Amino acid sequence: MNKPLRMDAPLTSCGVAVMAKASSPGRTKTRLVPPLSFEEAAAFNTAFLQDMSANILAASKRMNISGYMAFGPPESVAFFKTILPPDIGLIESWLPNFGDCLFGTIAQLLALGHEAAVVLNSDSPTLPTSLLVNAASLLARPGDRAVIGPSIDGGYYLLGLKTAHQRLFEGIDWSTERVARQTLEAAREIGLPVHVLPAWYDVDERDALKQLHAELCAGQPFAPDLQSHAAPRTAELLRALLCNTDLATRLDIQAHCMEKVGD
């Protein structure tokens, strides 16, 4: 059930959608295998989606934000309804080309009546809530513009628009280190102003899992000047695997399975 739009709201309505795939061992987060098993990777996918939903809802307390999952495959509606809070809406987005999925999601959010639309990755569970708030705030300003949150691997964790500019999704080498650069080049080509947010990381390979452990379990923030989202579901799963399996050995880290995650 979507949060109703307030007609008297002083701030621009911003729809934020996570690009989400239903958890399925062997089909979800497979770049994390190894060091994870297929079952563990699918479990992390579920935890990530739950924490990112909570993050969007936290941001909605500070800005006029509505949260969604742009999901697939189409027959997975029941999965998302089971794991997500009712305030997160569902938008089907299941096309062969990832750029088409992103563009289609942006277009659907704007068609729902939001004056700004943000697409968000599904593997940054500790993304600071302040960055979501900043994106919505920047998009609330007058004039057409874009907001991009670059990932440290060359992609982006967030892209926000006020108009569905299809050019930003054409000719992009998806899943490469060129994605953010090519998107910025496309924006310059059409004369679209872009605000660049601080970089963050995606949990999509072994070193990123070690960074996640350092951040959630060892008290080592990724960016000391930003307050990470606590990601409680992810932290709980990570601690359980560290305590009950050989995950620490697989990651070549010292387990901090009993340490409490801070707020």
Number of C-alpha atoms within 10 A of each C-alpha: 11 12 14 8 15 10 7 6 10 10 16 19 23 29 28 33 30 26 24 26 23 21 22 16 16 13 14 21 25 18 15 21 17 13 17 20 15 20 18 19 25 22 18 25 25 24 24 24 29 21 26 28 24 24 22 22 20 17 22 21 10 14 21 22 27 24 25 27 26 26 23 21 13 13 10 14 15 10 12 23 14 9 12 19 14 13 16 22 20 22 21 20 23 20 13 8 10 16 18 16 21 26 19 20 29 28 19 19 24 21 11 10 13 21 18 27 30 29 26 23 18 25 23 23 30 27 24 18 22 17 20 25 20 15 26 29 16 17 26 21 11 9 10 15 20 24 21 24 22 21 21 15 17 17 24 24 24 23 25 27 25 22 15 20 17 15 14 22 21 14 12 18 15 15 11 11 15 15 21 24 15 20 22 18 14 20 18 13 11 11 11 17 14 18 15 15 18 13 18 20 22 22 22 18 16 17 12 15 18 16 18 24 25 18 19 28 22 17 14 13 17 18 13 8 7 14 16 20 21 21 23 20 18 25 25 16 15 23 22 14 16 21 15 10 11 12 20 19 12 13 18 10 13 13 21 18 19 11 12 14 16 10 9
